[in-house]
Amino acid sequence: MTSLTIAGVSAVSQGAQILVCEDEPDIAEILRSFLSAQGYEVSTTATGAEALERIAEIQPDLVLLDLMLPDQDGWEVLEEIRKTGTRPVILLTALGRVEDKVRGLSHGADDYISKPFDLDEVRARIEAVLRRSGPRLRSKIWIDDVRKEVRVKERTISLSPKEYALLKLLISQPGRVFSTEEILAELWRGSPYASAQDVQKYAYLLRKKLETDPARPEFLLTVRGFGYRLAA
């Protein structure tokens, strides 16, 4: 995904939800205020248990996780997050030893920031992790590629392998029009029997599952004469 700047806010941040799990109220408020000003939707929690509940509820795009929490070890929270998918996690903690950083990264954290921290560094690391995590229609469509699970807003939908492959292709570049020929080449590689009708069929089936009202699609759009795109 190309990072653009719109009105001073990086396009990476547009609509992305961040959950900050931090038990020090002053730090939590500083992060909430700063990240909100960068264009993120920010929620805060003070305990590991609350963080796991909020993750299940709002499906954030990224979790900023303190390791020293009042109710449980932050390492345990990280392990629980990893059981539910590949959502990016950045550890934010006073544990700054090299061995702590190695442990965090080896247990599935995407990055590690030591306290005290610089807010611009926090912003830059969040943007980098979101870029690496793979483009998606943040806070609207969420793909767990490990579990092959797709959530649309608050709904979990079941897709066939071909529907899933089509969604992954389209969501790889939101806003870009993929021609029927490109979709055929990617999803039916080497098949002499596939045709434009197959693309139309699976676009129709996928739209029925994605959209609240398929007759007035919000996500999967047909660009007549060209192909299909996902609304950015």
C-alpha positions as a printed Julia matrix, in Angstrom:
232×3 Matrix{Float64}:
   0.0     0.0     0.0
   1.33    3.39   -0.94
   1.46    5.85    1.94
   0.04    9.22    0.97
  -0.44   12.31    3.07
  -3.89   13.86    3.2
  -4.37   17.06    5.2
  -1.23   16.28    7.15
  -2.36   12.79    8.17
  -0.76    9.66    6.7
  -3.2     7.61    4.63
  -2.05    4.54    6.58
  -3.91    5.91    9.59
  -7.19    6.71    7.9
  -9.91    4.77    9.77
  -7.46    2.4    11.49
  -8.43    1.38   15.03
  -5.79    1.11   17.73
  -6.29   -0.41   21.16
  -3.92    0.94   23.82
  -3.53   -1.36   26.83
  -1.74    0.78   29.43
  -2.4     0.89   33.16
  -0.78    4.29   33.79
  -3.61    6.81   33.17
  -1.33    9.71   32.21
   0.52    7.66   29.58
  -2.71    6.17   28.25
  -4.23    9.63   27.83
  -1.12   11.03   26.14
  -1.16    8.17   23.63
  -4.92    8.43   23.07
  -4.76   12.18   22.45
  -1.69   12.02   20.21
  -2.83    9.09   18.08
  -6.35   10.5    17.71
  -4.77   13.67   16.32
  -2.96   11.5    13.74
  -6.28   10.2    12.4
  -6.56    6.92   14.31
  -9.6     5.67   16.19
  -8.24    4.94   19.66
  -9.61    2.9    22.55
  -7.84    2.41   25.88
  -7.88   -0.3    28.53
  -5.99   -0.65   31.8
  -5.96   -4.44   32.29
  -5.18   -7.51   30.25
  -8.63   -9.02   30.75
 -10.32   -5.85   29.54
  -7.96   -5.67   26.56
  -8.9    -9.2    25.42
 -12.61   -8.37   25.76
 -12.19   -5.18   23.74
 -10.2    -6.98   21.03
 -13.06   -9.45   20.58
 -15.56   -6.6    20.56
 -14.01   -3.99   18.24
 -11.46   -6.02   16.23
  -8.75   -3.32   16.3
  -6.18   -3.04   13.53
  -3.3    -2.85   15.99
  -2.72   -3.31   19.73
  -0.24   -1.21   21.7
   0.43   -3.44   24.71
   2.18   -2.66   27.99
   3.83   -5.74   29.49
   3.46   -4.7    33.13
  -0.26   -4.89   33.85
  -2.03   -5.01   37.21
  -4.07   -8.17   36.65
  -1.83  -10.45   34.59
   1.49  -10.74   32.84
   1.55   -8.92   29.51
   3.28  -11.94   27.98
   0.14  -13.96   28.72
  -2.0   -11.33   27.02
   0.27  -11.44   23.96
  -0.07  -15.23   23.8
  -3.87  -14.97   23.98
  -3.91  -12.38   21.21
  -1.79  -14.65   19.04
  -4.24  -17.52   19.55
  -6.96  -15.46   17.89
  -5.1   -14.4    14.77
  -2.32  -12.3    13.3
  -3.41   -8.85   14.49
  -0.33   -6.59   14.83
   0.94   -6.02   18.37
   3.55   -3.48   19.47
   4.94   -3.9    22.97
   5.32   -0.67   24.93
   7.19   -1.23   28.2
   9.86   -0.17   30.65
  11.55   -3.55   30.17
  14.3    -2.39   27.85
  16.85   -5.18   28.06
  17.9    -6.89   24.85
  16.67  -10.24   26.16
  13.22   -8.75   26.79
  13.06   -7.43   23.23
  14.15  -10.79   21.83
  11.54  -12.56   23.95
   8.82  -10.19   22.74
   9.65  -10.6    19.08
  10.05  -14.37   19.37
   6.61  -14.6    21.03
   4.92  -12.9    18.11
   5.17   -9.16   18.77
   5.56   -7.05   15.63
   7.69   -4.37   17.28
   8.97   -3.2    20.66
   9.17    0.34   22.08
  10.9     1.08   25.36
   9.77    3.7    27.88
  10.4     6.57   28.0
   9.44    7.0    24.38
   9.21    9.72   21.78
   5.71   10.18   20.34
   6.99   10.65   16.8
   8.8     7.32   17.09
   5.58    5.66   18.28
   3.74    7.11   15.29
   6.42    6.0    12.83
   6.56    2.47   14.21
   2.77    2.12   14.13
   2.67    3.23   10.5
   5.46    0.83    9.57
   3.75   -2.12   11.27
   0.4    -1.33    9.65
   2.06   -1.18    6.23
   3.75   -4.55    6.83
   0.62   -6.18    8.2
  -0.99   -6.09    4.77
  -3.55   -3.73    3.35
  -7.19   -4.17    4.24
 -10.28   -2.02    4.49
  -9.49   -1.14    8.05
 -12.3    -1.41   10.6
 -14.63   -2.68    7.87
 -13.22   -5.9     6.45
 -10.79   -7.99    8.5
  -9.04  -11.11    7.19
  -7.33  -13.67    9.41
  -5.26  -15.54    6.81
  -4.21  -18.2     9.34
  -7.78  -19.2    10.21
  -9.16  -18.25    6.78
 -11.72  -16.17    8.63
 -13.33  -13.01    7.31
 -15.21  -10.41    9.34
 -17.25   -7.64    7.76
 -17.89   -4.96   10.37
 -19.39   -7.08   13.17
 -20.26  -10.11   11.02
 -18.19  -13.25   10.46
 -18.82  -14.64    7.0
 -18.02  -18.01    5.48
 -16.4   -17.99    2.04
 -15.58  -20.74   -0.42
 -11.89  -21.04   -1.4
 -12.49  -19.22   -4.68
 -14.5   -16.43   -3.01
 -11.75  -16.06   -0.42
  -9.06  -15.88   -3.12
 -11.03  -13.21   -4.99
 -11.42  -11.13   -1.84
  -7.71  -11.41   -1.05
  -6.81  -10.29   -4.55
  -9.13   -7.28   -4.5
  -8.2    -6.22   -0.98
  -4.49   -6.37   -1.79
  -4.93   -3.0    -3.51
  -8.11   -1.26   -2.33
  -9.48    1.13   -4.91
  -7.64   -0.45   -7.83
  -9.72   -1.86  -10.68
  -8.82   -5.48  -11.49
  -9.8    -6.47  -14.99
 -11.61   -9.73  -15.71
  -8.47  -10.96  -17.49
  -6.29  -10.2   -14.45
  -8.66  -12.04  -12.14
  -8.8   -15.04  -14.46
  -5.01  -15.18  -14.7
  -4.63  -15.03  -10.91
  -7.48  -17.29   -9.73
  -7.67  -19.8   -12.6
  -4.01  -20.12  -13.5
  -3.51  -22.39  -16.49
  -7.15  -23.47  -16.68
  -8.31  -23.6   -20.32
 -11.96  -23.78  -19.31
 -12.31  -20.67  -17.14
 -14.1   -17.69  -18.64
 -15.4   -14.23  -17.86
 -18.62  -15.86  -16.7
 -16.7   -17.55  -13.87
 -15.4   -14.18  -12.69
 -18.9   -12.71  -12.83
 -20.29  -15.68  -10.91
 -17.83  -15.44   -8.02
 -18.03  -11.66   -7.88
 -21.8   -12.05   -7.55
 -21.47  -14.7    -4.81
 -18.86  -12.71   -2.91
 -20.95   -9.53   -3.1
 -23.97  -11.35   -1.64
 -21.91  -12.27    1.43
 -20.03   -8.99    1.85
 -22.84   -6.53    1.39
 -25.76   -5.66    3.63
 -27.67   -4.75    0.45
 -26.06   -6.39   -2.62
 -28.19   -4.2    -4.89
 -26.45   -1.15   -3.42
 -22.91   -2.43   -2.77
 -20.69   -0.62   -0.3
 -17.54   -2.68   -0.83
 -17.37   -4.74   -4.04
 -17.99   -2.41   -6.95
 -18.36   -3.19  -10.65
 -16.6    -0.79  -12.99
 -18.47   -1.42  -16.22
 -16.25   -2.18  -19.16
 -13.19   -2.59  -16.94
 -13.63   -4.99  -14.02
 -14.04   -4.97  -10.24
 -12.63   -3.08   -7.28
 -13.04   -2.83   -3.52
 -13.94    0.63   -2.28
 -10.87    2.16   -0.62
